[in-house]
């Protein structure tokens, strides 16, 4: 099993931005967009999110898997729940609404008449959900592809997390290739003893019990490795003094501008929604006029 | 007071166990992505979910939290699924709640200890997946029924099955390791 991070050097604008500033922007974006259900504001966030995405120069082939997962989630949530069953719009869309097919929907060829409770309001809500979920996904999907894994530890230290927490992240990323190698070694050793991971037939319980010969040795071996590493760190006085880091992150003017703009975004979002009262779900009159015959 | 202190301790051993647990959870999640649930689309079975639960039970709530939180991030990064902070947090809470029984277990082979661990693991799974699933209401505007049937139940049931079967196996193996190494 080959373990490879999705990150590679792309010489993109995104990689020149300080990772701390990137995290601040991403989290602010998430909180800001979730304050709105008005499509006009969501459109602004949609454009902002995908502009941010384009700065990373991540190719479709690389992020295809992530987008497939997002599409599946959107399909379940929006098509099945909001549009078909009508359950997904509760709490945001007021009850009632204008039916798209008040006399029922006639199925072509067979002539069946199905009374479908889909309203114009729910269709508009589905559009708002798409405008909301896609940019949130875009902003977070690019992080693993455009941020060097070696920077995670020092980034979170720079964001104010304690040394021990930041170092936990650093150590976790460092140990992924080692444990992947151990996993492969264990799997090969078990295969030499007749263990077949590919043949995972049987019921769920049987499948799980068959995982045990792989899971147990890898886990116990990792714990024993951990004991030695902890002793080595204690011998080097880990945790007694503030830790220094191999890579030093320095803010540039552009990073500080991005951080300022992030805080401006969240402040304006709060003012617009909480004080001025805008941002709630509304269906535009031109969309409703589609329901009324000319 | 002494017991409470040691449950929430985060020293060198906890740092290393968190890191190794997270790396292990990430690698196992990636390796078992082929085990898809037969009727639930893109939901992988993930037997690796036993790792944050077990690490919480064995090493405490902070280790359980970091194993689940960081491990889920690593697993999703390796699988190319991107970053889903609220689901990462849910996995972290799963390990944290399971770890609340850590200082009550002295013998990992004892039947009562295993039952206690199973109970805490079950509570952890329900709490963690509830946080992750119900956060979808805030992020994507889904209503409670959608969240329960499309997110919560498909996440809880496989995790309960994996956790309740695999955690006792890991506990018994861990007790054997402790006995042999004289710890």
Interface residues (C-beta under 8 A of the other chain):
Chain A: X1 X3 X5 X6 X30 X34 X37 X62 X63 X64 X65 X66 X68 X69 X70 X72 X73 X76 X77 X80 X81 X82 X87 X88 X89 X90 X91 X92 X125 X128 X129 X132 X133 X136 X137 X140 X141 X143 X144 X149 X164 X165 X167 X168 X169 X170 X171 X172 X173 X174 X175 X176 X178 X179 X180 X183 X200 X204 X205 X207 X208 X209 X211 X212 X215 X216 X218 X219 X220 X222 X223 X224 X225 X226 X227 X229 X230 X233 X234 X238 X239
Chain B: X10 X11 X12 X13 X15 X16 X17 X18 X19 X20 X21 X22 X23 X24 X26 X27 X28 X30 X31 X32 X35 X41 X42 X45 X47 X48 X50 X51 X54 X58 X66 X70 X71 X74 X76 X77 X78 X79 X80 X81 X82 X83 X84 X85 X136 X137 X138 X139 X140 X141 X142 X143 X144 X145 X146 X150 X161 X162 X165 X166 X169 X170 X173 X174 X177 X181
